[in-house]
Amino acid sequence: YYTYEDPNYSITNILLTKQDLGKLTEVVEILRQFKGFSHFQELSGMVQRLENKIHTAKTNQEPIIDFEKNDHLKGLEHIETLYQTILQKNAVALTYQSFRAKEASTFAFHAYYLKEYRNRWFVLGNKGKNAPILTLALDRIISIEPSSVKYIERKGFHPADYFNHVIGVTVEPTTLPEDIKIFADRDTAPYIATKPIHHSQQIVDEQPHGTIFSLQVQLNFELEREILGFGDRIKVISPERLKRRIKEKYEHALDLYQYEFTNSSIASELKKFYHKGFAMLRYVYTRKELNQIKTSIDHYFKNNPDKEAYSIRRLLVAIPELKSVVLNANLNSILKKIHPDMRLSKAIFFDKTPDSNWYVTWHQDITINVANKKETEGYSGWSKKDGFFSVCPPEDVLKNTVTIRVHLDDADEYNGALKVIPGSHNKKLSDAEIQLITHNSLAYDCVIRAGGIHLMRPLLLHASAKAVNQKHRRVVHLEFTSAQLPQGLEWAE
């Protein structure tokens, strides 16, 4: 361990007088004129901490002041380097990886301004002449190296004006601020009045039950987060699109809490699945996930007008970005309970609409999709469509396959919901057996809400009638299997 060379020395003996502290305070006030660099503004707090530390050490009293801090904040080591590059007008080679990027990229960067927001630091700059202003988070910077590239000054860039109409750091330079009106309840209004959300904040109307405030800002992520942070204590009055965005976020949050999957609920439904050949599980997908799926499919058809607008036979090949949404955490939990080594073997989208309305007679699903054709014992009835082959495999393959129908719309008796014969999934049936069973069994209508899934065995007898209403019935049909194909055959999906 270490000791002072002078055994009588103590930090509490520092000859720091009130006059010294006063001088330090004056210096701090001068430094605080550097308004863009809040590090200097915080030096006033350093003086108070120093005075408090000495006072505490001398009197053995508990500290009487505490400042918000985050000792685990990343990126602070880059502040001094970036500050000096701005001061000296030097370009740097910056290696950066955003949270969404799969790998880091290195590029020449011309830094102009450092900004702190909610304990997170950002640097503003660009990659070259006439390039747009970028806002980069320091905690995503991997390294900063000197660059031989000549520094490009950004003439006419005024940070105060740039951030004047936003909350936070997300700025759209060509977007005008909007008139935001929010209502805060009676208990919350004083907190907003004494700590304004933005410098443009004004009181519009004071009412017995609360206060209406106005803000002149751009719509951005930070504004939404600020509003959401007040929970049910405030409400957006206008504009309508901000109101709609906040409502959607609350709906999604409610879904996350209201429809949590538990092992016991999955186990209960799987018992029905094993016994009857099918089960219905509600709320596997949130409204947000359903909207993502439907929006991506709509964009696909708009970009491919020559395609049939009611089906996509290899959905996740056609729209690969859907894979992470369709194969969500809830679905993976269900699959793991059925078999630990399930793999996707088929993904189809279809839409029963007023323009493409059809009925399906009683049948079993007895084909699989493979990428190539190879005559193999037990595999028969080969056909080719849309670049892949359909074939009837041995019965064991079908028995180790699970069909999952993801419902993007409510399905009921009015829009052609599936009908099934419980317990009919144990073997391949002949046409005569199918006719005998369906004529002497009570069919079950698989009524299910959007976001739910219909879990079934491919060999389960099922059918559907034509829709009698004018609504969509969009379904993502997935098949998963634990079966292994013979050598030379590969799954199409």
JOVEN-V885071 format. One line per field, one symbol per residue. ss: DSSP state (@ for helix, = for strand, . for the rest). psi: psi as a letter, one per 30 degrees, with the letter a starting at -180 (. if undefined). burial: I if it has 16 or more other C-alpha atoms within 10 Angstrom, else O. A space follows every 50 residues. Layout:
ss->???
psi->???
burial->???
//
This chain:
ss->..........@@@....@@@@@@@@@@@@@@......@@@@.@@@@@@@@ @@@@@@@@@................@@@@@@@@@@@@@...=====.... ....=============..=======.......====@@@======.... ........@@@@...............========@@@@@@@@@...... .======..========...@@@@@@@@..@@@=====.@@@@@@@@@@@ @@@@@@@@....@@@@@@@@@@@@@@.====.....@@@@@@@@@@@@@@ @@@.......==..@@@@.@@@@@@@..@@@@@@@@@@....======== ==.......====....===.........======..=====..@@@@@. =======...=......===..........@@@@@@@@@....==..=.. ..=====....===........=========.........=..
psi->lklkejffkkffgkijleeeeeeeeeeeeeeffiffjfeeeffeeeeeee eeeeeeeefhllkgkkkkljfgklffffeeeeeeeeefhklljkkkjlff kfllkklkkjkfkkkkjhgkklkkalfakgllkkjkkffgkelkllkfkk kjkikgjjeeeegeglkbfjkjfgkllljkkkkkleffeeeeefikelff klkekklefakklkkillkleeeeeeefffbgflkkelleeeeeeeeeee eeeeeeefhkkleeeeeeefeeeeefgllkklhfkleeeeeeeeeeeeee eefifflkggkjeiefeeifffefeeileeeeeeeeeekfhklkfkjkkl jjlffikllklklljgllklflkjjkkfklhklkkhglkkkjlleeeefg kkkjjjjflkkaffhhlkkljkgggflkkleeeeeeeffgljlkkikklk flljklkffkkllklkkfagllikkjjkkklgkkllkfkkke.
burial->OOOOOOOOOOOOOOOOOOOOOOOIIOOIOOIIOOOOIIIIIOIIIIIOIO IIIIIOIOOOOOOOOOOOOOOOOOIOOIIOOIIOIIOOIIIIIIIIIOOO OOOOOOOIIIIIIIIIOOOOIIIIIIIIOOOOIIIIIIIIIOOIOOOOOO IIIIOOOOOOOOIIIIIIIIIIOOOOOOOIIIIIIIOOIOOIOOOOIIOO IOOOOOOOOIIIIIIIIIIIOOIIOOIIOOOOIIIIOIOOOIIOOIOOOO OIOOIOOOOOIOOOOIOOIIOIIOOIIIIIIOIIIIIIIIOOIOOOIOOI IOOOOOOOIOIIIIIIOOOOOIOOOIOOOIIOOIIOOIOOOIIIIIIIII IIIIOOIOOOOIIIOIIIIIOIIOOOOOIOOOOOOOOIIIIIIOOOIIII IIIIIIIIIIIIIOIIIIIIIIIIIOOIIOOOOIOOOIOOOOIOIIIIII IIIIIIIIIIIIIIIIIOOOOIIIIIIIIIIIIOOOOOOIIII
//
